[in-house]
C-alpha cells in the first residue's frame, strides 16, 4: 500500500506528463478567519480547471469564478510539485500577535486521498516552501480578484 503523499505526488506528476487526466484533483487554500480584519479568503481549483475565489469580510462577500486553460492547470500542478507544502509540518500553536491563519489541502478524489496543513504567517520564515508557495498564491488571488484582495503581510515576503 502506497503512502497517501506518494499517491498525490505520482498523480500530480502524471498530469504534468499528460499520462493521466487531472479530473478528480482538487486544491484548497483558506487564508484568514472571522477574527481577522482581512476576513476569510478561499481559493479552490479543481482538476478540470475550474477556479473559484471567494472573500468574506464582515457582512460583505465577493466571488470570482473562471475556467483555467489546460496549460495553466499544468503550470499550477508544477507549482505544487515545486513547492510541496505537504512535506513540512509546522507545529500546532495559538495565534501570536496579528498573524494570519492559513490552511492548504490537495486531494485526489479518484484515489480517495488527501493531504493538508494549517499554519500561521510567522511560520513562513521557518519554511521556505510555504513562503514561496504563498507568495505565488497571493499573487494569483490578487490577479483573479482584479486587485480587490491584497495580502499586505504576505506581499512583504520575498521568495
Secondary structure, DSSP 8 states (H G I E B T S, - for coil): ---HHHHHHHHHHHHHTTSS--TTEEEEEEEE-TTSTT-EEEEEEETTSEEEEEEEETTEEEEEEEE--HHHHHHHHHHHHHT-GGG---------TT--EEEEEEEETTTTEEEEEEEEGGGGGT-HHHHHHHHHHHHHHHHHTTTS---HHHHT---
